[in-house]
């Protein structure tokens, strides 16, 4: 069993956030000794899921709904799965968006490295938009799609 302070350190979360989660009912059945919260392995795993869902863009009210479904049992498996499928799609779309940004950064790093070597941008400009080296063309195309 872990104290709220230990869990705060483990997860890098303020104690106030853990108390808020508890008040929102996100740790159903949490053990208390003399009114002091005790986090077991079940609560730690719940916190990992909460943080995952939060980072995927889900709001606390929707995470609360998920936790309520967990308490309801097997009849809510399909609802829980759909929630994770939806959040997976959201994260995949964000990753695709960030990969476009990363490819633009990669392209510009290459571009300016070439400009530094050449002492100008003329040669590079003559290669745009479709005569770049194959590996650079792929990142250029993704960044500009």
C-alpha positions as CSV (number, residue, x, y, z in Angstrom):
1,X,0.0,0.0,0.0
2,X,1.2,3.5,-0.8
3,X,0.4,6.9,0.7
4,X,-0.9,9.7,-1.4
5,X,2.5,11.4,-1.1
6,X,4.3,8.3,-2.5
7,X,1.8,8.0,-5.4
8,X,2.2,11.8,-6.1
9,X,6.0,11.2,-6.4
10,X,5.6,8.0,-8.5
11,X,3.4,9.7,-11.1
12,X,4.6,13.2,-10.9
13,X,1.2,14.5,-10.0
14,X,0.2,17.0,-7.3
15,X,-1.5,15.6,-4.2
16,X,-4.4,17.9,-5.0
17,X,-4.9,16.2,-8.3
18,X,-5.1,12.8,-6.6
19,X,-7.6,14.1,-4.1
20,X,-9.6,15.6,-6.9
21,X,-9.7,12.3,-8.8
22,X,-10.8,10.5,-5.6
23,X,-13.6,13.1,-5.0
24,X,-14.7,12.6,-8.6
25,X,-15.2,8.9,-7.8
26,X,-12.3,7.7,-10.0
27,X,-11.0,5.3,-7.3
28,X,-14.1,3.2,-6.4
29,X,-13.5,1.1,-3.4
30,X,-10.2,2.7,-2.3
31,X,-9.1,1.6,1.1
32,X,-8.8,4.1,3.9
33,X,-7.2,3.7,7.3
34,X,-8.3,6.3,9.8
35,X,-9.5,8.4,6.9
36,X,-6.1,8.3,5.1
37,X,-6.2,7.1,1.5
38,X,-4.2,3.9,0.8
39,X,-3.3,3.2,-2.8
40,X,-2.9,-0.4,-3.7
41,X,-1.9,-2.0,-7.1
42,X,-5.5,-1.7,-8.3
43,X,-5.5,2.1,-7.7
44,X,-2.1,2.5,-9.3
45,X,-3.3,0.7,-12.5
46,X,-6.5,2.8,-12.4
47,X,-4.3,5.9,-12.2
48,X,-2.3,4.7,-15.2
49,X,-5.5,4.4,-17.2
50,X,-6.8,7.7,-16.0
51,X,-3.5,9.4,-17.1
52,X,-3.6,7.7,-20.4
53,X,-7.2,8.7,-21.1
54,X,-6.5,12.3,-19.9
55,X,-3.4,12.6,-22.2
56,X,-5.5,11.2,-25.1
57,X,-7.8,14.2,-24.7
58,X,-10.6,12.7,-22.7
59,X,-12.3,14.9,-20.1
60,X,-12.6,13.9,-16.4
61,X,-16.4,13.6,-16.7
62,X,-15.9,11.0,-19.5
63,X,-13.2,9.2,-17.5
64,X,-15.7,9.1,-14.6
65,X,-18.2,7.5,-17.0
66,X,-15.6,4.9,-17.9
67,X,-15.0,4.2,-14.2
68,X,-18.8,3.8,-13.6
69,X,-18.9,1.3,-16.5
70,X,-16.1,-0.7,-14.8
71,X,-18.1,-0.8,-11.6
72,X,-21.2,-2.0,-13.6
73,X,-19.3,-5.0,-14.8
74,X,-19.3,-7.2,-17.9
75,X,-22.4,-5.7,-19.5
76,X,-20.3,-2.6,-20.3
77,X,-17.4,-4.2,-22.0
78,X,-18.5,-3.1,-25.5
79,X,-18.9,0.5,-24.2
80,X,-15.5,0.5,-22.7
81,X,-13.9,-1.0,-25.8
82,X,-15.6,1.7,-28.0
83,X,-14.2,4.4,-25.7
84,X,-10.7,3.1,-26.2
85,X,-11.1,2.6,-29.9
86,X,-12.3,6.2,-30.2
87,X,-9.4,7.5,-28.2
88,X,-7.0,5.4,-30.2
89,X,-8.3,7.0,-33.4
90,X,-7.8,10.5,-31.8
91,X,-4.2,9.7,-30.8
92,X,-3.4,8.2,-34.2
93,X,-4.7,11.3,-36.0
94,X,-2.6,13.5,-33.7
95,X,0.4,11.3,-34.4
96,X,-0.1,11.7,-38.1
97,X,-0.4,15.5,-37.7
98,X,2.7,15.6,-35.6
99,X,4.6,13.4,-38.1
100,X,3.8,16.0,-40.8
101,X,5.3,18.7,-38.5
102,X,8.3,16.5,-37.8
103,X,8.9,15.9,-41.5
104,X,8.8,19.7,-42.2
105,X,11.4,20.2,-39.5
106,X,13.5,17.4,-40.9
107,X,13.2,18.9,-44.4
108,X,14.2,22.3,-43.2
109,X,17.2,20.9,-41.3
110,X,18.3,19.2,-44.5
111,X,17.5,22.3,-46.6
112,X,19.6,24.6,-44.4
113,X,22.5,22.1,-44.1
114,X,22.6,22.1,-47.9
115,X,22.4,25.9,-48.1
116,X,25.3,26.1,-45.6
117,X,27.4,23.7,-47.6
118,X,26.6,25.4,-50.9
119,X,26.7,29.0,-49.6
120,X,23.3,29.7,-51.2
121,X,19.8,28.3,-51.7
122,X,19.9,28.3,-55.5
123,X,20.7,24.6,-56.1
124,X,18.2,23.5,-53.5
125,X,15.5,25.7,-55.0
126,X,16.1,24.2,-58.4
127,X,15.3,20.8,-56.9
128,X,11.9,21.8,-55.6
129,X,9.3,20.5,-55.6
130,X,9.9,17.1,-57.2
131,X,13.7,16.5,-57.8
132,X,14.9,16.1,-54.3
133,X,16.9,13.0,-53.2
134,X,14.5,10.1,-52.6
135,X,14.6,10.1,-48.8
136,X,14.2,13.9,-48.6
137,X,11.5,13.8,-51.3
138,X,9.4,11.5,-49.0
139,X,9.6,13.8,-46.0
140,X,9.0,16.9,-48.2
141,X,5.9,15.3,-49.8
142,X,4.5,14.3,-46.4
143,X,5.2,17.7,-44.9
144,X,3.4,19.4,-47.9
145,X,0.5,17.0,-48.3
